[in-house]
Amino acid sequence: MKGRSWRNIILALLIAAIGCAVWGWRDFSRFGTAPLHVSAQGSSIDIGRGSSFKEIVKQLRAEGLSSASPLYWRLLAMQMHVVGAMHAGEYATPVGITPRQLLANMAAGKVLQRDFTIVDGWTFREVLAALAKADKLKHDTVGLDDATIMRRIGAPGEQPEGRFLPETYAYVKGDSDLDILRRAHAAMTSTLDELWPGRDKGLPLATPYDALILASIVEKETGRADERAKIAGVFVRRLEDHMLLQTDPSVIYGMGDRYQGKIHKTDLTTDTPYNTYTRPGLPPTPIAMPGKPAIMAALHPEPGTALYFVARGDGTHVFADTLAEQNRNVACYQLKRCGHE
């Protein structure tokens, strides 16, 4: 009986051990695919350079993402062959992410990317203001003047206005606002280099920079795709006929902080380098960041006879060949006196 009792005890213990092992394996398997404890959408974890795997797991537990045993994390990492392959950086922890997915991202260095968008028509001041608010971006332009910024991005001597292509640029934590400006400047340079050789023949534009200036005016005059080339055509014909451009956005740009939302008759007669009512030709620099469609319009203006246009008030413009026709349109659409002489 004694031998049989011991055999029963040993068998019971073996069964219990197998049961515990099966339960533990199931629990471990569930751990790898169960969502982490993410409290809010858009959260992340920042792994410092040189962190050991043990320190990473400790950080995950300290930040409340996991309450699982460190042993489970190590076993999972060993199973995935990533124990010594963790990369430093900021990693997204969206709702629903699992330990297996997070470890895979860390092993692949799939750090969290954010987007910064330069909007068509922004001025350089507006670009800098938006960069200053960008999350997790180093703000190295703070306290720098325009000349220093351009020198730091490898474009010494250039005026910054108009030189940065409106697009969306991805960045990661640790990148600098100068990095984004450098890339946007390179993108604009590349765009001009690509488009300038295919321009229409005979344009009154001597250089790609002239095209950039005209494109910036077109950008500020309209946001409508169907009007850009028409408006570019008006300005090209005025340049060819040695007429003043008389474009309000350029005047407003030259007013700087004096502009408070309205432009008055005295503003049109007060001379500045950007007052196209008092000075012939193009202004000395762009007045905003033109997008690629505006640059295309400047290089391929729509042919026609119109020399004037005025806003209807609904986002569109009405075009005119003569000053008399333009005056009637102004009276109708600006002064609301349609049908009155």
C-alpha positions as CSV (number, residue, x, y, z in Angstrom):
1,M,0.0,0.0,0.0
2,K,2.8,2.3,0.8
3,G,4.4,2.0,-2.6
4,R,1.1,2.5,-4.3
5,S,0.4,5.6,-2.2
6,W,3.7,7.2,-3.2
7,R,3.0,6.4,-6.8
8,N,-0.4,8.1,-6.5
9,I,1.2,11.1,-4.9
10,I,3.9,11.4,-7.5
11,L,1.3,11.0,-10.3
12,A,-0.9,13.6,-8.7
13,L,2.1,16.0,-8.5
14,L,3.0,15.3,-12.0
15,I,-0.5,15.9,-13.2
16,A,-0.5,19.2,-11.2
17,A,2.8,20.2,-12.6
18,I,1.6,19.5,-16.2
19,G,-1.6,21.4,-15.5
20,C,0.4,24.4,-14.1
21,A,2.7,24.3,-17.1
22,V,-0.2,24.2,-19.5
23,W,-2.0,27.0,-17.7
24,G,1.2,29.0,-17.6
25,W,1.8,28.5,-21.3
26,R,-1.7,29.6,-22.1
27,D,-1.4,32.6,-19.9
28,F,1.9,33.5,-21.5
29,S,0.4,33.0,-25.0
30,R,-2.5,35.3,-24.0
31,F,0.0,37.9,-22.7
32,G,1.7,38.3,-26.1
33,T,-1.6,39.0,-27.9
34,A,-3.6,40.8,-25.3
35,P,-3.8,44.6,-25.6
36,L,-1.6,46.7,-23.4
37,H,-3.1,49.0,-20.8
38,V,-3.3,52.1,-22.9
39,S,-5.2,54.9,-21.2
40,A,-5.6,57.4,-24.0
41,Q,-5.4,57.6,-27.8
42,G,-2.2,59.1,-29.1
43,S,0.0,58.1,-26.2
44,S,3.6,57.0,-26.6
45,I,6.6,55.6,-24.7
46,D,10.1,57.2,-25.0
47,I,12.9,54.7,-24.7
48,G,16.2,56.4,-23.8
49,R,19.4,55.7,-25.6
50,G,21.4,52.8,-24.0
51,S,18.4,51.3,-22.1
52,S,18.8,47.6,-21.3
53,F,15.9,45.2,-21.9
54,K,15.4,45.0,-18.2
55,E,15.1,48.8,-18.0
56,I,12.7,48.9,-20.9
57,V,10.4,46.4,-19.2
58,K,10.6,48.3,-15.9
59,Q,9.6,51.5,-17.8
60,L,6.7,49.7,-19.4
61,R,5.5,48.6,-16.0
62,A,6.1,52.0,-14.3
63,E,4.1,53.8,-17.0
64,G,1.2,51.4,-16.4
65,L,1.3,49.8,-19.8
66,S,1.7,46.3,-18.4
67,S,1.4,44.6,-15.1
68,A,2.7,41.3,-16.4
69,S,5.8,39.6,-15.0
70,P,9.1,40.7,-16.4
71,L,9.7,37.0,-17.0
72,Y,6.9,37.0,-19.5
73,W,8.4,40.0,-21.4
74,R,11.8,38.3,-21.5
75,L,10.3,35.0,-22.7
76,L,8.4,36.8,-25.4
77,A,11.4,38.7,-26.5
78,M,13.5,35.5,-26.6
79,Q,10.7,33.8,-28.6
80,M,10.9,36.7,-31.1
81,H,14.7,36.8,-31.0
82,V,14.7,40.5,-30.2
83,V,16.2,40.6,-26.6
84,G,19.3,42.5,-27.7
85,A,17.8,44.3,-30.6
86,M,15.8,47.1,-29.0
87,H,16.3,50.6,-30.5
88,A,16.0,53.9,-28.6
89,G,13.3,56.4,-29.6
90,E,9.7,57.3,-29.2
91,Y,7.1,54.6,-30.0
92,A,3.4,54.9,-30.5
93,T,1.2,53.0,-28.1
94,P,-2.2,53.2,-29.7
95,V,-5.3,51.6,-28.1
96,G,-5.2,47.9,-28.9
97,I,-1.4,47.5,-29.3
98,T,-0.1,44.2,-28.0
99,P,3.2,43.3,-26.3
100,R,4.3,41.4,-29.4
101,Q,3.5,44.4,-31.7
102,L,5.3,46.8,-29.4
103,L,8.4,44.6,-29.2
104,A,8.4,44.2,-33.0
105,N,8.2,48.0,-33.5
106,M,11.1,48.5,-31.0
107,A,13.2,45.9,-32.7
108,A,12.6,47.4,-36.1
109,G,13.2,50.9,-34.9
110,K,9.7,51.9,-36.1
111,V,9.6,55.1,-34.1
112,L,6.6,57.4,-33.9
113,Q,6.4,59.9,-36.8
114,R,4.6,63.2,-36.7
115,D,3.6,65.4,-39.6
116,F,4.3,69.1,-40.1
117,T,2.4,70.8,-43.0
118,I,3.5,74.0,-44.7
119,V,0.2,75.4,-46.0
120,D,0.0,76.9,-49.5
121,G,0.1,80.7,-49.2
122,W,1.8,80.9,-45.7
123,T,4.4,83.5,-45.2
124,F,7.8,82.7,-43.7
125,R,6.6,84.3,-40.4
126,E,3.6,81.9,-40.3
127,V,5.8,78.9,-41.0
128,L,8.1,79.8,-38.1
129,A,5.1,80.4,-35.8
130,A,3.7,77.0,-36.7
131,L,7.1,75.3,-36.2
132,A,7.3,76.9,-32.8
133,K,4.1,75.0,-31.8
134,A,5.0,71.7,-33.3
135,D,5.1,68.9,-30.7
136,K,8.3,67.0,-29.9
137,L,10.3,69.2,-32.3
138,K,13.6,70.9,-31.3
139,H,13.2,74.6,-31.7
140,D,16.6,75.7,-32.9
141,T,15.4,78.7,-34.8
142,V,14.4,80.6,-31.6
143,G,16.3,83.8,-31.4
144,L,17.8,83.5,-34.9
145,D,17.3,86.2,-37.6
146,D,16.4,85.3,-41.1
147,A,19.9,85.5,-42.5
148,T,21.2,83.1,-39.8
149,I,18.4,80.6,-40.4
150,M,19.2,80.6,-44.1
151,R,22.9,80.1,-43.5
152,R,22.2,77.3,-41.0
153,I,20.1,75.4,-43.6
154,G,22.8,75.8,-46.3
155,A,21.3,78.7,-48.3
156,P,23.4,81.7,-47.3
157,G,22.4,85.0,-48.8
158,E,18.9,83.9,-49.8
159,Q,15.8,85.7,-48.7
160,P,13.5,83.1,-47.0
161,E,10.2,84.2,-48.3
162,G,8.8,81.8,-50.9
163,R,11.7,79.4,-50.6
164,F,9.9,76.5,-48.8
165,L,7.6,74.2,-50.7
166,P,4.2,73.7,-49.1
167,E,3.9,70.0,-48.4
168,T,3.6,67.7,-45.4
169,Y,6.9,66.7,-43.8
170,A,7.3,63.7,-41.4
171,Y,9.6,64.1,-38.4
172,V,10.5,62.1,-35.3
173,K,11.3,63.3,-31.7
174,G,14.7,64.9,-31.7
175,D,14.4,66.4,-35.1
176,S,14.9,70.1,-35.4
177,D,12.8,72.8,-37.0
178,L,15.9,73.5,-39.0
179,D,15.7,70.0,-40.4
180,I,12.2,70.6,-41.7
181,L,13.2,73.9,-43.2
182,R,16.2,72.3,-44.8
183,R,14.0,69.6,-46.4
184,A,11.3,72.1,-47.5
185,H,13.9,74.4,-49.1
186,A,15.5,71.4,-51.0
187,A,12.0,70.4,-52.1
188,M,11.3,73.9,-53.5
189,T,14.7,74.1,-55.2
190,S,14.1,70.7,-56.8
191,T,10.6,71.7,-57.9
192,L,11.8,74.9,-59.6
193,D,14.7,73.0,-61.3
194,E,12.2,70.4,-62.6
195,L,9.5,72.9,-63.9
196,W,11.6,75.9,-65.1
197,P,13.0,74.2,-68.3
198,G,9.5,73.3,-69.5
199,R,8.1,76.8,-69.1
200,D,6.1,78.5,-71.9
201,K,8.4,80.4,-74.3
202,G,8.5,84.2,-74.3
203,L,7.5,84.7,-70.7
204,P,8.6,88.0,-69.2
205,L,10.4,86.1,-66.4
206,A,14.2,86.1,-66.5
207,T,14.9,83.6,-63.8
208,P,13.2,80.8,-61.8
209,Y,13.2,83.3,-58.9
210,D,11.0,85.6,-61.0
211,A,8.6,82.7,-61.5
212,L,8.6,82.1,-57.8
213,I,7.7,85.7,-57.1
214,L,4.8,85.6,-59.7
215,A,3.6,82.3,-58.4
216,S,3.4,83.7,-54.8
217,I,1.2,86.5,-56.1
218,V,-1.0,84.0,-57.9
219,E,-1.2,81.9,-54.7
220,K,-2.4,84.9,-52.6
221,E,-4.9,86.1,-55.3
222,T,-6.8,82.8,-55.6
223,G,-7.1,79.3,-54.1
224,R,-9.2,78.1,-57.0
225,A,-7.5,75.6,-59.3
226,D,-9.6,76.8,-62.3
227,E,-8.5,80.4,-61.9
228,R,-4.7,80.2,-61.2
229,A,-3.6,80.1,-64.9
230,K,-6.2,82.8,-65.8
231,I,-4.8,85.2,-63.1
232,A,-1.2,84.3,-64.0
233,G,-2.2,85.3,-67.6
234,V,-3.4,88.7,-66.5
235,F,-0.2,89.5,-64.7
236,V,2.0,88.2,-67.5
237,R,0.2,90.4,-70.0
238,R,0.5,93.4,-67.7
239,L,4.2,92.8,-67.4
240,E,4.5,92.5,-71.2
241,D,2.6,95.7,-71.6
242,H,4.7,97.5,-68.9
243,M,1.6,98.1,-66.8
244,L,1.6,98.3,-63.0
245,L,0.6,94.9,-61.5
246,Q,-1.6,96.6,-59.0
247,T,-2.1,93.5,-56.8
248,D,-3.4,94.1,-53.3
249,P,-1.7,91.0,-51.7
250,S,1.7,92.5,-52.5
251,V,0.7,95.9,-51.0
252,I,-0.5,94.1,-47.9
253,Y,2.8,92.2,-47.6
254,G,4.7,95.4,-47.8
255,M,2.6,97.0,-45.0
256,G,3.7,94.4,-42.5
257,D,2.3,94.9,-39.1
258,R,0.5,98.0,-40.3
259,Y,-2.1,95.8,-42.0
260,Q,-5.1,95.3,-39.7
261,G,-7.5,93.5,-42.0
262,K,-8.4,96.3,-44.4
263,I,-6.6,98.1,-47.1
264,H,-7.3,101.8,-47.7
265,K,-6.7,104.2,-50.5
266,T,-3.7,105.7,-48.7
267,D,-2.1,102.3,-48.5
268,L,-2.2,102.1,-52.3
269,T,-0.4,105.4,-52.6
270,T,2.1,104.9,-49.9
271,D,5.3,103.7,-51.5
272,T,7.0,100.5,-50.3
273,P,9.2,98.1,-52.3
274,Y,6.1,95.8,-52.5
275,N,3.6,98.5,-53.6
276,T,2.8,97.3,-57.1
277,Y,0.5,100.4,-57.5
278,T,3.5,102.7,-57.2
279,R,6.4,100.5,-58.5
280,P,6.6,98.7,-61.9
281,G,7.4,95.1,-62.4
282,L,7.5,92.3,-59.9
283,P,8.1,92.9,-56.2
284,P,11.6,92.2,-55.0
285,T,10.8,88.9,-53.3
286,P,7.9,86.4,-53.2
287,I,5.2,87.4,-50.8
288,A,4.3,83.9,-49.6
289,M,5.0,80.2,-50.1
290,P,3.5,79.2,-53.4
291,G,2.4,75.6,-54.0
292,K,3.4,73.6,-57.0
293,P,0.0,74.3,-58.8
294,A,0.7,78.1,-58.5
295,I,4.2,77.7,-59.8
296,M,2.8,75.7,-62.8
297,A,0.3,78.5,-63.4
298,A,3.1,81.1,-63.5
299,L,5.1,79.0,-65.9
300,H,2.1,78.1,-68.1
301,P,-0.3,81.1,-67.9
302,E,-3.6,80.9,-69.8
303,P,-3.6,82.9,-73.0
304,G,-6.2,85.6,-73.5
305,T,-6.9,89.3,-73.6
306,A,-8.0,90.1,-70.0
307,L,-5.9,92.7,-68.1
308,Y,-8.0,93.1,-65.0
309,F,-10.0,91.0,-62.5
310,V,-12.0,91.6,-59.4
311,A,-13.4,89.3,-56.7
312,R,-17.0,88.4,-56.9
313,G,-17.2,87.8,-53.1
314,D,-17.8,84.1,-53.4
315,G,-14.2,83.0,-54.0
316,T,-14.3,83.5,-57.8
317,H,-13.3,86.4,-59.9
318,V,-14.7,88.2,-62.9
319,F,-12.2,89.2,-65.7
320,A,-12.1,92.3,-67.9
321,D,-10.3,93.4,-71.0
322,T,-10.6,97.2,-70.5
323,L,-10.5,99.6,-67.6
324,A,-14.1,100.7,-68.3
325,E,-15.3,97.1,-68.0
326,Q,-13.2,96.7,-64.9
327,N,-14.8,99.8,-63.3
328,R,-18.2,98.4,-64.0
329,N,-17.3,95.1,-62.4
330,V,-15.8,96.9,-59.4
331,A,-19.0,98.9,-59.0
332,C,-21.1,95.7,-59.3
333,Y,-19.2,93.3,-57.1
334,Q,-17.3,95.5,-54.7
335,L,-19.7,98.5,-54.3
336,K,-22.8,96.4,-54.9
337,R,-24.2,98.8,-57.5
338,C,-24.9,96.4,-60.3
339,G,-26.9,98.0,-63.1
340,H,-26.2,101.6,-61.9
341,E,-24.0,104.0,-63.9
